């Protein structure tokens, strides 16, 4: 099983949809992926519950391979920077 590192961005509440939303970033085997995740819940939901469920939804999206939206970050350059880009 590959080692995963999951980080949640700022969590906000969307009153229009009645859900908590965030952007989850997962690093797996050196590759970086970002998934938008949401959790329908009342604004008064317990913080621990919201964070656990958002993490679980992000991991499910990553592991299923069927996420509706996924961003794969490009790998950083391995040969150094170009002189034109360093300025």
C-alpha distance (Angstrom), angle and dihedral (degrees) to the residues before:
residue distance angle dihedral
X1 . . .
X2 3.81 . .
X3 3.78 118.0 .
X4 3.79 112.4 -107.1
X5 3.78 129.7 -160.2
X6 3.80 114.7 -163.8
X7 3.81 125.6 -167.0
X8 3.79 125.5 179.9
X9 3.79 119.8 -147.9
X10 3.79 123.5 -143.2
X11 3.81 110.9 -42.3
X12 3.79 117.2 -137.0
X13 3.77 133.9 179.4
X14 3.80 118.2 -124.5
X15 3.82 108.1 -155.4
X16 3.80 91.8 -170.1
X17 3.81 92.4 63.7
X18 3.80 96.7 24.2
X19 3.79 92.9 -126.6
X20 3.78 143.7 114.2
X21 3.82 113.9 -117.0
X22 3.79 135.8 -166.5
X23 3.79 143.2 150.9
X24 3.81 112.5 -111.1
X25 3.80 120.3 -156.0
X26 3.79 118.7 -157.0
X27 3.79 124.3 -170.6
X28 3.80 112.8 -160.7
X29 3.80 123.0 172.0
X30 3.80 90.6 -19.1
X31 3.82 94.6 -52.1
X32 3.83 118.8 115.9
X33 3.81 121.6 -143.1
X34 3.80 130.1 178.3
X35 3.80 125.1 -156.7
X36 3.80 128.4 -175.0
X37 3.80 107.2 -134.9
X38 3.77 133.2 -176.6
X39 3.77 137.2 -173.6
X40 3.80 122.2 -156.7
X41 3.81 104.9 -137.8
X42 3.79 139.3 128.4
X43 3.79 117.1 -86.3
X44 3.81 88.3 -113.2
X45 3.82 93.9 60.4
X46 3.81 115.7 132.3
X47 3.81 114.5 -92.3
X48 3.83 94.0 -129.7
X49 3.80 91.7 51.2
X50 3.82 93.0 49.7
X51 3.81 93.4 48.1
X52 3.83 93.7 46.8
X53 3.81 92.6 49.3
X54 3.83 94.2 45.9
X55 3.83 89.8 51.0
X56 3.81 90.9 47.7
X57 3.81 91.9 49.7
X58 3.81 91.5 50.0
X59 3.80 92.1 49.9
X60 3.82 91.0 47.0
X61 3.81 90.8 51.3
X62 3.79 91.3 49.9
X63 3.78 97.5 44.5
X64 3.80 96.2 43.4
X65 3.80 94.1 55.7
X66 3.82 88.1 -146.6
X67 3.80 99.9 95.8
X68 3.79 113.6 151.5
X69 3.79 90.1 -135.0
X70 3.81 129.2 16.7
X71 3.79 132.6 166.1
X72 3.78 119.0 -155.2
X73 3.79 111.9 -160.9
X74 3.80 118.2 -136.2
X75 3.78 116.0 -111.2
X76 3.80 115.9 -103.0
X77 3.83 115.6 -103.0
X78 3.79 113.3 -84.5
X79 3.81 98.9 -162.9
X80 3.81 98.9 56.9
X81 3.77 127.1 -104.4
X82 3.74 128.1 -49.9
X83 3.85 114.4 -110.4
X84 3.83 89.0 -122.6
X85 3.80 91.0 54.5
X86 3.80 95.7 44.0
X87 3.82 94.4 67.1
